[in-house]
Amino acid sequence: SLRARTPGLPPFLCGFHAAPSLRQLHLHLLSSDLDSDALKNKKHFNSFATSFLLHPASVAAQIESSGKVLSRGHAAEEAALKQDMRCPVTGAPLKNMPAVKAHVARREYAE
């Protein structure tokens, strides 16, 4: 299984979006395989599978040092959302959302 081949694989991803979609600060917590009917397009998938999802420790460090979360700039954030989709676990290229669904449905993701 994928977990047997990658023992350090965390069961969950968590983080903050680089450009929040809501005014209130909120943390995203999701399964590391990103297998969800709620993920319907490339931009949404990439908001969780790329550097657009900021690790909580880096956000906390920014808040402690500067009192706010620093933006990398609109262009950098948009570039993360527009890049080619890749599995965040295996790095496999994923052409479209049906390919994402087929990839995470593979037997390796069963555990």
N, C-alpha and C positions, 0 to 999 in steps of 0.2 A: 504494500500500500504506500501511498504518498507519505504518510506519517512515519512509516517504518524506514523509508529511504531518507527522510529529512527529520530526524528526531528533534531538532530545535525549532521546528515549525510552530509558531504560536497558533492556538486555535481561533484567535480573534484578531482583527485589525481594529485599531482605534486611532482617532485623530480628529483634527479640526480642519475644515476646508480653508484653503488659503484666502479665498474670497467668499466669506459666509453668505449663505442664501437667506438666513434669518437674522434679524437684529440682535436677538438674544444669543449669548454665547452658548454653544451646545457642542457636545462631544458625540462623534459617531462611533458606534461599536457594532461591528459586523463580522460575519464568519470570514475566515481567510480565503475561502474558495470563491467568494463573491457570487454564490449561487442564489439568486433572488429574482423573483418575478417582477420586483420593483425596478430593477435595472433594465431600462428599455432602450437606451441609446448610447452611442459612443461617448458623448460628453459626460453623461452621468456615470458610466463605467469608469472613465478616466479620472473622475473626481475622487474615486476611492483607490484606484490602482496605480497612481503616479505620484510624483512629488507634490501634487496639488493637495494631498492629504498630509497635513503637518502632524508630526509626532507630538504627543502631549508634553513631553519633556522639553522640546525645543520651544514650544509656545510658552510654557511656564518660565523658561529662562529669559525669553524676550520680555515678558511682562515684568519679571523681577529686575531686569537691567534697564529697561527703558519705559516701563509703565504701560506699554502697549505692544500689540503684535505688529511687527513691521511687514509691510507689503513688499513683495519682490517686483512689483509693478504689474500693471494690467497685461502687458505684452507677454511676460513670462508666465503668468497664470493662465492666459488663454492658450499659450503654446502647449502647456501640460495637458490641457483638455482636448486639444486637437491632434496630439501625436497619435501614431499608430497604436492600436490596442495590443497589449501583451499580458499574458497571465502573470500576476504579481508573484506567483509561487514558482513556476517553472520557467518563465521568460518566453514561453511559446508565443509566436505571433498569432493574433486572432483577427481575422478579416472583418467580421461583422458580428452582430449580436447572436444570430443563430450559431455561429462558430463558437462564441463564448459559451452558450448553453450546452452545445455538444461537448466542448472541452471539459467543463466541470461535471458533466454527467458520466464521464469515463469512470471505470472501476477504481482507478487509483484514488479518486476523491471520495470513495465510499465511507472512509473512516473520518 
